[in-house]
Amino acid sequence: MPLLSGGSGIALGLPANDNATPATPAWDGIQGPGVVISGSCSRATRTQVATLLAQVAGFQIKAETAVAGGYDVEAMADWVLMQNTPPLV
């Protein structure tokens, strides 16, 4: 199958391709540390990110730094776990 990339609206018609009925999956939350991860650059997401960053700590991962191996993943994980509320990465 081809890989599709784009906004969430790109997937709206996919269930009909396989005669599937969209449904909300069952989900039960768990207790413990967490993190909010955002990778979208849409206008709506940027607004949501700005709103959240006014309330919680955040860490921006830059693509060029990541590709160059410039991040210590263990240090980033430690930073996430040190936060009092789930941070935004």
N, C-alpha and C positions, 0 to 999 in steps of 0.2 A: 504494500500500500504506500502511496506517496506521503511524504511528510508535509503537513500544512502548517504555516506560520502566519499569525496575524492576530487581530483583535478577537475578543470572545464571540463576536457576532458571526465570525467565519464558520463556526460549528453549528449554527442554528439549523441548517438543513441536513446535517449529516445523519441523524437518526432515520429520516425518511428513506435514505439510500439503502438501508438494510431492514426496512419495515419494522424498526424499533420504536418503542414508545418511551419518550424521555421521562425520567422519574428522578426524584430526589433520593439519593442513597441514605440508608440508615446510618446515623452517626451518633456516637456517645462520646462526650468529652472526657478527658482524663485530667487528673491533678498533677501538678509539677511544673517545672520551668518550661518556658516556651519562647518562641521567637516568631516575629512576623517577617516574612520574606516577600519582597516585591521585585519583579523583574520587568514590569511593563513601563513603557514611557508614554502611554496615552495621556491626553489632557486630563481625563477623569482620574486616572491613577495618580498623576502628579499632584492634583488637588487633594486627593485622599492622603498621599504621603505627607504633604505639607501640614495637613490637619493633624495627623498622628505625630509628626515630629515636634509639634508644639506641646505634646503631652508625654512623650517617652524619648529615651535615648535612641540614637541611630548611628549606623555605620554604613557608609557608602562604599561599595566595591566598584572600582573602575576597571573596565574591560582591559585596557592596555596594561594596567598593573597586574591584573590576574594572569593575562597571557604571558607576561614576562616573569611569572613566578614570584611576584613581589609581596605576596601575603603569606603570613604564618597562620595556617588554618587552625592549629591548636590554640594559638593566642587569641584568635577571633572567637573560638568556641568558649574559651575561658572568660573573655569579655562579656559574651552573651550571658553566661551563667552568673556573672557577678551583678547583673542588673536586678533591681527590685521589681520591675515590671517587664513584661516581654518587650524587648527592643525591636526596632525595625532595621533590617539589613537589606 
